[in-house]
Structures are given as C-alpha cells and as structure tokens.
C-alpha cells in the first residue's frame, strides 16, 4: 500500500509541476504579446502613424515616480498577500464583504495617491474631455435629457465634450446628481468613483455565493481586491460602470437562485441596474452576456420576466424623458468614426487591445484562464459561464473595432469577471500569484503616468 501511495504522490507532484510550467508559459506568452505590440506601436509612432498612445499598448507615458500613496500601497499589498487568503476562509460572510470593500477601496485609493492627491484624484475628472467639464451647462435635468442627442455631433459650437457625447446620458447624469448634492468637485467626485468602483469585487463574490459557490467566492476575493486594473478604477468613471454592471449581475443571481418576493424584487432591481448600465455606456450592452449566463442557471422563466420588467422600466423612463438609445448610438458612431480612431489601424489594435487587457487582469488571471481552458469543469458550471461570458464580451468588443485603444479602462466591466478564473489556481501557489498581481499594479503606477 505504501508503494502505491508513493506512486500516487509522485504522479500528483509531476502533474503539479507540469501545470505550473504551463501556467508560466502562458504568462510568458502574454509578456511576448505585450512586448511585440509595444515594439510595433513604437515603430508606428516613428512612421508618424497617429495611434495616440504614448506608451503602447497603454495610453500612458513613461514617468518613474513615487508619491504619498507609495508606502500605504506597499503595506496594503503586503497585508492582503500575507493575510488575505486566510481571512477570506475564516471570516464571517458579512464581515468579509465589508473588509473586502474597504481593502479594495484602500488599494485603489493608495495607487491613485502615488501620483499625488491633486494629480491622481482631484484633477482626473476635471479635464476638458471629462464629464465634470459640462456639468455647469445643466440647469434643467429633464431638458438636458430631451435635448441630449442634439448636442452629440461635434460639428456644432455647443456640442458635448468627448466623454459626455460619446456615452448615453446615464453617466453624465450621475455626475450632475453628485454636483446637486454638493459632491461635484474633482476631489469629491473622484473619491466617490473609487468607493463605488471598489465595490465590484464584493458584487462578484455575492454572485458566486448566490450560485452556490461560497467556497469559490472566498478563494477569488483576495484576487478581486488586488485587481491590477485598480490603477484605472482610481480615478475613472469606468470603475463605476464596472460596479453597476457587477451589482446588476449579483442581484439577478439572487433572483435566479432564490424564491419568494425578495427574489422577485432582486430580479427587478437587477434588471433596472442593467437597464441603467446600458445607458451609462453603449458598450455595456455586451454585459447582457453576463446577464444571460446567470439567467441560464435557472429553468424557471419567472426571474427572467422580472428582470425584463426592470429593464423595461428604466428604458421607458429614458424614452419618456426624450432620449432614445438607438438614436444616441447612431450619432455616436458618427463622431467615433471622425475621431482619433480613424488613424488607429484596426489590424494593430486587434492585438494591442488584448495586450492592454493583460495589464488589467494580471498574470494570475492568465494562469487561471489557462487552467480553465485545459480543464473546463474546474470552475463549475456557474463560475465557468460567467468567465466565458466576460471573455466573449471582450472578444466581440475587440473584433467590432469600436474599441481601438484605451481598453485598460473601457473593458473594466468585463475584466472584473475574468478574475474568477483565479479560483482554479493551486492553493499552495496563491500567495505567489497574489504577489505577482500586486507587483504589476505597483510597477505600472510607479513607472508610468496614466491619464485615467
């Protein structure tokens, strides 16, 4: 018997080493993709092709620096790496979610503060391209919604600024509301964006628990907290978009897996959040793949009907207010075609977008996706569907050509779900992979300056 046991242990050890080798090869392949797209990007710049990237494949500039957030970010990363996995397994569920939100917010905030408070937080949302630039123009919200589409095209003197006109009015409306309650300044709005964006990791965990994988949720949570994409969550509106979509999926998961009026209410509110999400960004219509992945887990039609009701309510409110999504989208494609995208080669960004996404999800997620591809059953049906939906959403967005560059922030709503693949990593290696995630974010934030 001892010989058999030793043989089994040896076989398991070999498989473990082989799996780790393949993980590292997958990460190396990702590095090759990043380096290749960087070299080609610099060659295009030398050839005077305006790809509008200063440090391809990212919209960033080379600027090694430290700041007031450096020390706290290092300490936060170390604490999460050392104690995160253990706390995630031992803490009570509600306390764990609160701690995760606080840790995610701290991690995101400290990364932003590496650039200093003014440059890293207060000024991020006040540039001439950002939402706050046009808030002063709104003295009547109903009229703004009625006339919104009339100011999208840029061939008129009173057109919306870049981010306002390139999105449905939902995102702009959020910042108008913040201004109305006294949180309209760049600093206040930036902090609100960090707090809301940081909650996405909690929504992902709630979703996994709702579909019967609390053990998996606890495993994934430290990786969600140390998301390298936190570099772009703080501070950008896209982090808020990621959180809204994530909470939509979380509430729908509750509505699908439970019964009674509370489940029906969760489905309605989840549907309303998704309806609002597609009015935050046209690209979030691809978030419908995540919604369908959750609804597919139930053979009952009731949750889907209540979710549809929620979507219809929000769409009806916007239509009654004078904004029709399809009109806005059609006009946005016109200004998009006439923007910097016309000098950005499709053939280059088809690959550069994927390279930029690797900075958001980190090496641990790459290894997790590799293991998931090799053994699809390892995540289970529910988690596997969520990862697959997020991956398909990114690939569709990439092939569409409607996301040429800057996807390190634009695809945050989908990237937060790819982190679920980290649950496939061996327990003994998780701290090492967490370290890799933290190091990537710290290097990006300390070596580059990103405008988002």
C-alpha positions in Angstrom: 0.0 0.0 0.0 2.8 2.4 0.8 4.3 1.8 -2.6 1.0 2.6 -4.3 0.7 5.8 -2.1 4.2 6.9 -3.0 3.5 6.3 -6.7 0.3 8.4 -6.5 2.1 11.2 -4.7 4.8 11.2 -7.3 2.3 11.3 -10.1 0.4 14.1 -8.4 3.7 16.0 -7.9 4.6 15.6 -11.6 1.2 16.9 -12.7 1.5 19.8 -10.3 4.9 20.8 -11.7 3.7 20.3 -15.3 0.7 22.5 -14.5 2.9 25.2 -13.1 5.2 25.1 -16.1 2.2 25.5 -18.4 1.0 28.4 -16.3 4.4 30.2 -16.5 4.4 29.5 -20.3 1.0 31.2 -20.6 2.3 34.2 -18.7 5.4 34.3 -20.8 3.2 34.2 -24.0 1.3 37.2 -22.5 4.6 39.0 -22.0 5.6 38.3 -25.6 2.3 39.7 -26.8 2.8 42.9 -24.7 6.4 43.4 -25.9 5.5 42.7 -29.5 2.6 45.2 -29.5 4.9 47.7 -27.8 7.6 47.4 -30.4 5.2 47.6 -33.3 3.4 50.5 -31.6 6.7 52.5 -31.3 7.5 51.6 -34.9 4.1 53.1 -36.0 4.8 56.2 -34.0 8.3 56.5 -35.7 6.5 56.2 -39.0 4.2 59.1 -37.9 1.1 57.0 -37.7 -1.0 58.7 -35.0 -2.1 55.8 -32.8 -2.5 58.3 -29.9 -0.7 56.1 -27.4 2.4 57.4 -25.7 3.5 54.0 -24.2 1.8 51.4 -26.4 -0.2 49.3 -25.8 -1.4 51.6 -23.0 -2.5 55.3 -23.0 0.3 56.2 -20.6 3.7 58.0 -20.5 7.0 56.8 -19.1 7.4 58.7 -15.9 9.1 56.8 -13.0 8.0 58.4 -9.7 6.9 57.9 -6.2 4.3 59.7 -4.1 2.3 59.8 -0.9 0.5 56.7 -1.8 3.6 54.6 -2.3 4.2 53.5 1.3 0.5 52.8 2.1 0.1 50.9 -1.2 3.0 48.6 -0.4 1.7 48.0 3.1 -1.8 47.2 1.8 -0.5 44.8 -0.8 1.7 43.0 1.7 -1.2 42.6 4.2 -3.5 41.3 1.5 -0.9 38.9 0.2 0.0 37.6 3.7 -3.3 37.5 5.4 -6.0 37.9 2.6 -6.4 34.2 1.7 -6.6 33.1 5.4 -9.0 35.9 6.3 -11.2 35.1 3.3 -11.6 31.5 4.5 -12.2 32.2 8.2 -14.1 35.5 8.5 -17.9 35.6 8.7 -19.5 36.4 5.4 -20.8 39.9 6.0 -17.7 40.9 7.8 -15.6 39.5 5.0 -17.5 41.5 2.4 -17.1 44.8 4.4 -13.4 44.1 4.8 -13.0 43.3 1.1 -14.7 46.5 0.1 -12.6 48.5 2.5 -9.4 46.8 1.3 -10.3 47.3 -2.3 -11.1 51.0 -1.8 -7.8 51.4 0.1 -5.8 49.7 -2.6 -7.3 51.7 -5.3 -7.0 55.0 -3.4 -3.4 54.5 -2.5 -2.5 53.6 -6.0 -4.1 56.8 -7.2 -2.2 58.8 -4.5 1.1 57.6 -5.9 0.5 60.5 -8.4 -0.4 62.8 -5.5 -3.9 63.9 -4.4 -4.3 66.8 -6.9 -2.8 65.0 -9.9 -4.0 61.5 -9.0 -7.5 62.2 -7.8 -8.8 65.8 -7.9 -7.7 66.6 -11.5 -8.7 63.3 -13.1 -12.3 64.2 -13.8 -11.9 67.9 -14.5 -10.1 67.9 -17.9 -11.9 69.3 -20.9 -12.7 65.8 -22.1 -14.4 64.6 -18.9 -17.9 64.7 -17.5 -17.4 67.4 -14.9 -16.4 69.8 -17.7 -20.1 70.1 -18.9 -21.9 69.8 -15.6 -22.3 73.6 -15.3 -24.4 73.6 -18.5 -27.2 71.6 -16.9 -29.7 73.8 -15.1 -32.7 71.6 -16.0 -32.2 67.8 -16.0 -35.4 67.0 -17.9 -34.5 69.5 -20.6 -30.9 68.1 -20.8 -32.3 64.6 -21.4 -34.7 65.8 -24.1 -32.0 67.7 -25.9 -29.1 65.4 -25.2 -28.9 63.7 -28.7 -29.0 67.2 -30.3 -25.6 68.0 -28.8 -23.7 64.8 -29.7 -22.3 65.7 -33.1 -19.2 67.7 -32.9 -19.8 69.9 -36.0 -21.7 72.5 -33.8 -20.4 75.0 -31.3 -22.5 73.7 -28.4 -21.6 70.0 -28.7 -20.9 67.9 -25.6 -17.4 67.3 -24.5 -15.8 64.0 -25.5 -16.9 61.6 -22.8 -20.3 63.1 -22.4 -21.2 62.9 -26.1 -19.6 59.5 -26.6 -21.9 57.9 -24.0 -25.6 57.7 -23.2 -26.7 60.4 -20.7 -26.7 58.0 -17.7 -23.0 58.5 -16.8 -23.3 62.3 -17.2 -26.4 62.2 -15.1 -24.5 60.6 -12.2 -22.1 63.4 -12.1 -24.9 66.0 -12.4 -26.6 64.4 -9.4 -23.3 64.4 -7.5 -23.0 68.1 -8.2 -26.6 68.7 -7.0 -25.8 67.1 -3.6 -22.5 69.1 -3.2 -20.1 66.4 -4.5 -19.4 68.0 -7.8 -15.7 68.9 -7.4 -13.0 66.8 -8.9 -11.8 65.6 -5.5 -15.2 64.6 -4.1 -16.3 63.0 -7.4 -13.0 61.1 -7.6 -13.4 59.7 -4.2 -17.0 58.6 -4.9 -15.8 56.9 -8.1 -13.2 55.0 -6.1 -15.7 53.9 -3.4 -18.3 52.8 -6.0 -15.7 51.1 -8.3 -14.1 49.2 -5.4 -17.5 47.6 -4.6 -17.3 45.5 -7.8 -15.2 42.8 -6.0 -18.0 42.4 -3.5 -20.6 42.1 -6.2 -18.6 39.3 -7.9 -18.3 37.5 -4.5 -22.1 37.9 -3.8 -22.8 36.4 -7.3 -20.6 33.4 -6.7 -22.2 32.7 -3.3 -25.7 33.1 -4.7 -25.0 30.4 -7.3 -23.8 28.0 -4.6 -20.1 28.6 -4.7 -19.3 30.4 -1.4 -16.1 28.4 -1.2 -15.1 29.7 -4.6 -16.1 33.2 -3.7 -13.8 33.2 -0.7 -10.9 31.9 -2.8 -11.3 34.5 -5.5 -12.0 37.5 -3.3 -8.3 38.4 -2.4 -7.5 38.4 -6.2 -10.5 40.6 -6.9 -9.3 43.0 -4.2 -5.8 43.2 -5.6 -7.1 43.7 -9.2 -4.2 45.3 -11.2 -7.0 47.2 -13.0 -7.4 49.2 -9.8 -4.9 51.5 -11.5 -7.7 52.6 -13.8 -10.6 52.3 -11.4 -9.0 55.2 -9.5 -10.0 57.5 -10.9 -12.3 57.0 -13.9 -16.0 56.7 -14.5 -15.4 53.2 -16.0 -14.8 51.8 -12.5 -18.3 53.0 -11.6 -19.6 51.3 -14.8 -18.0 48.1 -13.8 -19.6 48.2 -10.3 -23.1 49.0 -11.7 -22.9 46.0 -14.1 -21.5 43.8 -11.4 -24.2 44.6 -8.9 -26.8 44.0 -11.7 -25.5 40.5 -12.2 -25.3 39.9 -8.4 -28.9 40.8 -7.8 -30.0 38.8 -10.8 -28.1 35.8 -9.4 -30.0 36.2 -6.1 -33.3 36.4 -8.0 -32.5 33.3 -10.0 -31.4 31.1 -7.2 -33.9 32.0 -4.5 -37.7 32.1 -4.3 -40.3 34.4 -2.9 -41.0 38.1 -3.2 -37.4 39.0 -2.1 -36.1 37.0 -5.1 -38.6 38.7 -7.4 -37.5 42.1 -6.1 -33.8 41.3 -6.5 -34.5 40.3 -10.2 -36.4 43.5 -10.9 -33.8 45.7 -9.3 -31.0 43.7 -11.1 -32.9 44.3 -14.4 -33.2 48.0 -13.6 -29.5 48.3 -12.9 -28.7 46.6 -16.2 -31.1 48.9 -18.0 -29.3 51.8 -16.4 -25.9 50.3 -17.2 -26.6 50.3 -20.9 -27.5 54.0 -20.5 -24.1 54.5 -18.9 -22.1 53.2 -21.9 -23.2 51.8 -25.2 -20.6 49.1 -24.9 -22.2 47.7 -21.8 -24.9 46.2 -23.9 -22.4 43.3 -24.1 -22.9 42.9 -20.4 -26.1 41.2 -21.5 -23.9 38.1 -22.0 -23.2 38.1 -18.2 -26.9 38.6 -17.5 -27.8 35.7 -19.9 -25.2 33.5 -18.2 -26.9 34.0 -14.8 -30.4 33.6 -16.2 -29.3 30.3 -17.9 -28.7 28.8 -14.5 -32.4 28.6 -13.8 -35.0 26.5 -15.7 -37.7 28.9 -14.5 -39.0 31.8 -16.6 -40.1 33.9 -13.6 -36.7 35.5 -12.8 -36.1 36.4 -16.5 -39.6 38.0 -16.7 -39.0 40.1 -13.6 -35.5 41.1 -14.8 -37.0 42.1 -18.2 -39.6 44.2 -16.3 -36.8 46.0 -14.6 -35.0 46.8 -17.8 -38.2 48.0 -19.5 -38.9 50.4 -16.6 -35.6 52.1 -17.0 -35.7 52.2 -20.7 -39.2 53.6 -20.5 -38.1 56.4 -18.2 -35.3 57.5 -20.6 -37.6 57.3 -23.6 -40.3 59.3 -21.8 -37.6 61.8 -20.9 -36.7 62.2 -24.6 -33.7 60.0 -25.0 -33.8 57.1 -27.4 -30.8 54.7 -27.0 -30.5 53.8 -30.7 -30.5 57.4 -31.9 -27.7 58.2 -29.4 -25.7 55.2 -30.5 -26.1 56.0 -34.2 -24.9 59.6 -33.7 -22.0 58.3 -31.5 -20.8 56.0 -34.3 -20.5 59.1 -36.5 -18.3 61.1 -34.1 -16.3 57.9 -33.3 -15.5 57.4 -37.0 -14.3 61.0 -37.2 -12.3 60.9 -34.0 -8.7 59.6 -33.4 -9.9 56.2 -34.3 -9.6 56.9 -38.0 -5.8 57.0 -37.6 -5.6 54.0 -35.3 -5.0 50.8 -37.5 -7.6 48.1 -36.9 -5.0 45.4 -37.6 -2.8 46.7 -34.8 -5.4 47.4 -32.1 -7.0 44.0 -32.7 -3.9 42.6 -30.8 -2.9 45.7 -28.8 -6.3 45.7 -27.1 -5.7 42.2 -25.8 -2.2 43.2 -24.7 -3.5 46.2 -22.8 -6.1 43.9 -21.1 -3.3 41.8 -19.7 -2.3 44.8 -17.6 -5.8 44.9 -16.1 -6.2 41.2 -15.3 -2.6 40.4 -14.3 -0.5 37.2 -14.6 -2.6 35.2 -12.0 -5.7 35.6 -14.2 -3.8 34.5 -17.3 -2.7 31.3 -15.4 -6.2 30.8 -14.2 -7.6 31.1 -17.6 -5.0 28.6 -18.9 -6.1 26.1 -16.3 -9.7 26.7 -17.0 -9.2 26.1 -20.7 -7.3 22.9 -20.0 -10.0 21.6 -17.6 -13.3 23.5 -18.2 -15.0 21.7 -15.4 -12.6 23.1 -12.8 -14.6 26.2 -12.2 -18.0 24.5 -12.1 -20.9 25.4 -14.4 -21.9 28.8 -12.9 -18.5 30.3 -12.5 -17.4 28.9 -15.8 -20.3 30.5 -17.6 -19.5 33.9 -16.0 -15.9 33.7 -17.1 -16.8 32.6 -20.6 -19.4 35.4 -20.9 -16.8 38.0 -19.9 -14.3 36.6 -22.3 -16.7 36.5 -25.2 -17.8 40.1 -24.4 -14.2 41.2 -24.7 -13.5 39.4 -27.9 -16.7 40.7 -29.5 -15.8 44.3 -28.5 -12.3 43.7 -29.8 -13.4 42.4 -33.2 -16.1 45.1 -33.6 -13.4 47.8 -33.9 -15.4 50.0 -31.7 -12.7 49.9 -29.0 -9.5 50.9 -30.6 -7.2 51.6 -27.6 -7.8 52.7 -24.0 -9.4 49.4 -23.3 -7.5 49.2 -20.0 -10.3 51.3 -18.6 -13.1 50.6 -21.1 -13.2 46.9 -20.5 -13.0 47.0 -16.7 -16.7 45.9 -16.5 -15.8 42.6 -18.1 -12.3 42.2 -16.7 -13.6 42.0 -13.1 -15.3 38.8 -14.0 -12.2 37.2 -15.6 -10.6 37.3 -12.1 -13.0 34.5 -11.2 -10.6 32.2 -13.1 -8.0 32.7 -10.3 -10.0 30.3 -8.3 -8.5 27.5 -10.4 -5.0 28.2 -9.1 -3.5 25.7 -6.7 -3.9 26.7 -3.0 -0.1 26.4 -2.3 0.7 29.0 -5.1 -2.0 31.6 -4.4 0.2 33.9 -2.4 2.8 33.9 -5.1 0.2 34.8 -7.7 -1.2 37.5 -5.5 2.3 38.9 -5.2 2.5 39.0 -9.0 -0.8 40.9 -9.2 0.3 43.5 -6.7 3.7 43.9 -8.3 2.2 44.5 -11.7 -0.1 47.3 -10.4 2.7 48.9 -8.4 5.1 48.9 -11.4 2.5 50.4 -13.7 1.6 53.1 -11.3 5.2 54.0 -10.4 6.8 53.7 -13.8 4.0 55.2 -15.9 1.7 58.1 -15.7 -1.8 57.2 -16.9 -4.4 60.0 -17.5 -7.3 57.8 -16.2 
